[in-house]
Amino acid sequence: MSELNTLAVVGAGIGGLAAALALGQAGFKLRLYEQAETFFETGAGIGLGPNAMRVLDQWGLGSELRQAGCTPAFLLSRRAEDGRIAGRLPMGQSFIEKYGAPYLTLHRADLHRLLLTAVKNQALAELFLNRKLTGIDVQSKGIDLQFQESSETHQVLGLIGADGINSRVRSLAFEADALMPSGHWAYRALLPIQDLPAAFHDTHIGIWMGKRLHVVHYPVRGGDYLNMVVLIESADLPSQAGWDVLRSTGQIHADLKQALKGCCNELQELIHRAENWRAWCLFDRAPLHTAEQMAQGRVALLGDAAHPMLPYLAQGAGMAIEDAASLAQHWQDTSLTVEQRLSNYAQARWQRVSQVQQRARRNGRIYHADGVLRMARDAALKLGGAKLMDMPWLYGFHSR
């Protein structure tokens, strides 16, 4: 099966669908390969900063996304041990006026559904499900792709790996580098907001900072549910990334009880209201240091396949969306070779995503601080407040 004028994207998650939508809007056909047999609701809540929302607005998804998600009015930062407010950042209309788009919180499955629908409506992407990539053979005029479920060889012009943190494209086409367990675990749950105290009915993002842990919560599903994430440092280090690794339901509740025993009653009571928890060990790679880590020849990487990052800036999806917009922009320069277009994409992106990777790591240290660092953090928030919590360098960025 040969389509040597077509780009292939492996992975139909948020990054892959965003790439397919952006390339389709630029008028390009592509093939989209996904190893799952069907799409099913997975994950939990995500945040989309104004940097990502401006792109999604340009793609025509803004209205539907706003209906599916929530626009928090403010971010409230607290000390986990006593509940004392450390800082408050106005968001809502303030972000719209400053950055041209809101900060949005929503369920990951809702974003995926809207992207998938938009890609299908475009009718420029041919979607193949149940396709596990097993081989890549780069030729002078294209790439041959082999899949476990098919004896056919698919020939394409170029290849984008958008297949997540355990990227098969990355392992086949790029020099191996270490995927490391970070020592941080994320415990996630959804709670019906109607079952919670009135203090949690406000549309806001809450962050509770404690010793070797922090808790984040925000509304999703149009404000009907509260997405809860407890992030805990742990010595358990599983061998591969994934959810529910080495964590039974009993273990999860024991972990939470142990980690939260030094936290205030208000926070402990909120956590204990949730029953159906899932646990992920957070994996990480060293921040990018060259463009060649994102593109080599006719193959490029996008999203978590290129630059997995800790969630302490809530920018995993945002960076994938920015990547997709940049990829489509550079792919349009058909006066250049495939290799040159992908190289230009990587040159435009690697420093930006490396900065986000580094700042996310730093945020984790700040959120989980103890001793002198915690006192310095609290004093800085008391003096700087919203100015310290806002991030114009992040939210004001325009993809290129």
RAQUIZI-V536817 format. One record per residue. N is the residue number from 1. RES is the residue in one small letter. SS is DSSP state (2 for helix, 1 for strand, 0 for the rest). OMEGA is omega in degrees with one decimal (NA if undefined). NEAR is the number of other C-alpha atoms within 8 Angstrom. Layout:
BEGIN
n	res	ss	omega	near
N	RES	SS	OMEGA	NEAR
N	RES	SS	OMEGA	NEAR
END
This chain:
BEGIN
n	res	ss	omega	near
1	m	0	-172.9	6
2	s	1	173.9	6
3	e	1	-173.3	9
4	l	1	169.7	9
5	n	1	-171.9	6
6	t	1	174.4	12
7	l	1	176.6	12
8	a	1	174.0	13
9	v	1	177.9	16
10	v	1	-177.6	14
11	g	0	-178.9	14
12	a	0	169.0	13
13	g	0	-177.2	10
14	i	2	-179.3	12
15	g	2	-179.7	15
16	g	2	178.1	16
17	l	2	177.3	13
18	a	2	177.7	13
19	a	2	179.2	15
20	a	2	-179.7	13
21	l	2	-178.7	13
22	a	2	178.9	12
23	l	2	177.0	14
24	g	2	178.7	14
25	q	2	175.0	9
26	a	0	174.6	8
27	g	0	-176.3	7
28	f	0	172.2	9
29	k	0	176.1	11
30	l	1	174.1	14
31	r	1	-177.9	12
32	l	1	-175.5	15
33	y	1	179.9	14
34	e	0	-176.8	14
35	q	0	178.3	10
36	a	0	178.9	8
37	e	0	179.5	7
38	t	0	176.5	6
39	f	0	177.7	5
40	f	0	-176.4	4
41	e	0	-179.3	5
42	t	0	179.4	6
43	g	0	-178.3	7
44	a	0	-177.1	11
45	g	1	173.0	10
46	i	1	173.9	10
47	g	1	175.6	11
48	l	1	178.5	14
49	g	0	178.3	12
50	p	2	178.3	16
51	n	2	177.7	16
52	a	2	-177.5	12
53	m	2	177.2	14
54	r	2	177.4	10
55	v	2	-179.5	11
56	l	2	173.9	10
57	d	2	179.3	10
58	q	2	178.2	8
59	w	0	176.5	10
60	g	0	-177.4	7
61	l	0	-171.5	10
62	g	2	-176.0	11
63	s	2	-179.8	8
64	e	2	178.3	8
65	l	2	179.7	10
66	r	2	177.5	10
67	q	2	-177.8	8
68	a	2	-174.3	11
69	g	0	-180.0	15
70	c	1	175.7	15
71	t	0	-177.3	11
72	p	0	179.2	15
73	a	0	-178.8	10
74	f	1	172.6	12
75	l	1	-178.2	13
76	l	1	-180.0	13
77	s	1	-177.3	12
78	r	1	169.8	13
79	r	1	-175.9	12
80	a	0	-174.0	13
81	e	0	-177.8	8
82	d	0	178.3	7
83	g	0	-177.3	11
84	r	0	179.7	7
85	i	1	179.5	9
86	a	1	-178.6	12
87	g	1	-179.2	12
88	r	1	179.9	12
89	l	1	173.7	12
90	p	1	179.1	10
91	m	0	173.6	12
92	g	2	-178.0	12
93	q	2	178.8	8
94	s	2	178.2	8
95	f	2	179.5	14
96	i	2	-179.8	11
97	e	2	-176.0	8
98	k	2	-171.3	6
99	y	2	177.9	11
100	g	0	179.0	9
101	a	0	-179.7	11
102	p	0	162.3	14
103	y	0	-175.8	14
104	l	1	172.1	14
105	t	1	-178.9	15
106	l	1	177.4	16
107	h	1	-179.1	13
108	r	2	-178.7	11
109	a	2	178.8	10
110	d	2	176.2	9
111	l	2	179.9	11
112	h	2	-179.4	11
113	r	2	-178.7	8
114	l	2	176.9	11
115	l	2	-179.3	12
116	l	2	178.5	9
117	t	2	-179.5	8
118	a	2	178.9	9
119	v	2	179.3	14
120	k	2	179.9	9
121	n	2	178.1	6
122	q	2	179.0	10
123	a	0	176.0	7
124	l	0	178.7	11
125	a	1	175.3	13
126	e	1	-173.7	9
127	l	1	177.1	8
128	f	1	175.2	9
129	l	0	179.0	10
130	n	0	179.2	11
131	r	0	178.4	13
132	k	0	-176.8	9
133	l	1	179.0	11
134	t	1	-176.9	9
135	g	1	176.6	8
136	i	1	178.1	10
137	d	1	-177.1	7
138	v	1	178.2	8
139	q	0	-179.2	7
140	s	0	-177.1	4
141	k	0	-178.8	6
142	g	0	-178.2	12
143	i	1	173.1	14
144	d	1	179.5	12
145	l	1	175.6	13
146	q	1	-178.4	13
147	f	1	-176.6	13
148	q	0	-172.2	9
149	e	0	-174.8	7
150	s	1	175.3	8
151	s	1	-180.0	7
152	e	1	169.1	7
153	t	1	179.4	10
154	h	1	-178.7	10
155	q	1	-177.0	12
156	v	1	-176.7	16
157	l	1	-179.2	15
158	g	1	-172.9	12
159	l	1	174.6	13
160	i	1	175.2	13
161	g	1	176.9	17
162	a	0	-169.7	17
163	d	0	165.1	15
164	g	0	-171.1	10
165	i	0	175.8	9
166	n	0	-171.5	7
167	s	0	174.5	11
168	r	2	178.2	10
169	v	2	179.6	13
170	r	2	-176.6	13
171	s	2	-178.0	9
172	l	2	-169.4	8
173	a	2	-176.1	8
174	f	0	176.6	9
175	e	0	-174.1	6
176	a	0	168.9	6
177	d	0	-167.2	5
178	a	0	167.7	5
179	l	0	-168.3	7
180	m	1	169.7	7
181	p	1	-172.8	14
182	s	1	-171.7	9
183	g	1	176.8	11
184	h	1	177.3	11
185	w	1	176.2	12
186	a	1	176.7	12
187	y	1	-171.6	12
188	r	1	177.5	12
189	a	1	173.9	13
190	l	1	179.2	11
191	l	1	173.1	12
192	p	1	-176.0	9
193	i	2	-178.7	12
194	q	2	179.8	6
195	d	2	-174.5	6
196	l	0	175.9	10
197	p	0	-175.3	6
198	a	2	-178.4	6
199	a	2	-178.3	5
200	f	2	177.8	8
201	h	0	176.4	9
202	d	0	177.7	6
203	t	0	179.2	13
204	h	1	172.6	11
205	i	1	177.2	12
206	g	1	174.6	12
207	i	1	178.0	12
208	w	1	-174.4	12
209	m	1	-178.6	13
210	g	1	-179.6	14
211	k	0	178.7	8
212	r	0	176.0	10
213	l	1	164.1	13
214	h	1	-177.8	15
215	v	1	176.3	12
216	v	1	172.7	11
217	h	1	178.8	11
218	y	1	-177.4	13
219	p	1	174.3	19
220	v	1	177.5	16
221	r	2	177.7	11
222	g	2	179.9	11
223	g	2	-179.2	11
224	d	0	-177.2	10
225	y	1	173.0	12
226	l	1	174.3	13
227	n	1	-175.9	14
228	m	1	177.0	12
229	v	1	173.9	11
230	v	1	-177.8	11
231	l	1	-170.2	11
232	i	1	172.4	11
233	e	1	-175.3	9
234	s	0	178.2	8
235	a	0	-179.9	5
236	d	0	-176.0	5
237	l	0	178.6	9
238	p	0	-172.7	9
239	s	0	-179.0	5
240	q	0	-179.1	5
241	a	0	176.8	13
242	g	1	179.4	7
243	w	1	-179.2	8
244	d	0	178.7	9
245	v	0	176.3	10
246	l	0	-177.7	5
247	r	0	171.4	9
248	s	0	177.9	7
249	t	2	178.9	7
250	g	2	178.3	7
251	q	2	-178.6	8
252	i	2	-179.1	13
253	h	2	177.2	8
254	a	2	178.0	8
255	d	2	-177.6	8
256	l	2	-179.9	8
257	k	2	-178.8	8
258	q	2	-175.8	7
259	a	2	-172.7	9
260	l	0	-173.2	8
261	k	0	177.6	7
262	g	0	-177.0	6
263	c	0	-177.3	11
264	c	0	-177.2	10
265	n	2	-178.4	6
266	e	2	-179.7	7
267	l	2	179.8	10
268	q	2	179.6	11
269	e	2	177.7	8
270	l	2	-179.2	9
271	i	2	-176.5	7
272	h	2	176.3	7
273	r	0	-178.7	7
274	a	0	-178.0	10
275	e	0	-172.7	6
276	n	0	-178.2	6
277	w	0	167.7	10
278	r	1	-175.9	10
279	a	1	174.5	13
280	w	1	164.9	12
281	c	1	-177.3	16
282	l	1	177.7	12
283	f	1	-169.4	12
284	d	1	167.5	11
285	r	0	175.7	11
286	a	0	177.7	4
287	p	0	-179.8	10
288	l	0	176.6	11
289	h	0	173.3	8
290	t	0	175.9	8
291	a	2	-178.0	12
292	e	2	175.8	8
293	q	2	178.3	10
294	m	0	-179.1	12
295	a	1	175.2	13
296	q	1	-179.8	12
297	g	0	-177.2	9
298	r	0	-176.5	14
299	v	1	176.4	12
300	a	1	179.3	13
301	l	1	-175.3	13
302	l	0	176.0	16
303	g	0	-176.4	16
304	d	2	176.1	13
305	a	2	-178.8	15
306	a	2	-169.0	11
307	h	2	174.5	13
308	p	0	-177.0	13
309	m	0	174.4	13
310	l	0	-169.7	11
311	p	0	-169.5	8
312	y	0	164.4	8
313	l	0	-178.4	9
314	a	0	-174.5	10
315	q	0	178.5	11
316	g	2	178.4	11
317	a	2	-179.5	13
318	g	2	179.1	12
319	m	2	176.8	11
320	a	2	178.9	14
321	i	2	174.9	15
322	e	2	177.2	12
323	d	2	-176.8	13
324	a	2	179.3	13
325	a	2	179.9	14
326	s	2	178.2	13
327	l	2	-179.3	12
328	a	2	179.9	12
329	q	2	-177.9	9
330	h	2	179.4	11
331	w	2	-178.5	11
332	q	0	-179.2	7
333	d	0	-174.5	8
334	t	0	172.9	6
335	s	0	-179.7	4
336	l	0	175.0	7
337	t	0	175.7	7
338	v	2	-178.8	11
339	e	2	-179.2	9
340	q	2	-180.0	8
341	r	2	179.7	12
342	l	2	176.5	17
343	s	2	178.9	13
344	n	2	174.8	9
345	y	2	-178.4	11
346	a	2	178.6	13
347	q	2	-179.2	9
348	a	2	-170.5	10
349	r	2	-163.6	11
350	w	2	-178.6	13
351	q	2	177.6	11
352	r	2	-176.4	8
353	v	2	176.1	12
354	s	2	177.7	12
355	q	2	179.4	9
356	v	2	177.0	12
357	q	2	-178.2	13
358	q	2	-178.7	9
359	r	2	176.5	9
360	a	2	176.3	13
361	r	2	-179.3	11
362	r	2	178.5	8
363	n	2	178.3	10
364	g	2	178.5	9
365	r	2	179.9	8
366	i	2	-179.2	10
367	y	2	-173.1	11
368	h	0	-171.4	12
369	a	0	173.9	11
370	d	0	174.7	10
371	g	2	-174.9	6
372	v	2	-179.6	6
373	l	2	178.2	9
374	r	2	179.1	10
375	m	2	178.3	9
376	a	2	177.5	8
377	r	2	-177.4	9
378	d	2	178.7	9
379	a	2	179.4	8
380	a	2	178.6	10
381	l	2	178.9	13
382	k	2	-178.7	9
383	l	2	-173.3	6
384	g	2	176.7	8
385	g	0	-173.6	13
386	a	2	-178.4	11
387	k	2	178.7	7
388	l	2	-175.5	9
389	m	2	178.3	10
390	d	0	-177.0	7
391	m	0	-179.6	7
392	p	2	179.5	7
393	w	2	-178.6	6
394	l	2	-173.0	8
395	y	2	-177.7	10
396	g	0	-176.0	9
397	f	0	174.4	8
398	h	0	-177.5	5
399	s	0	178.2	7
400	r	0	NA	6
END
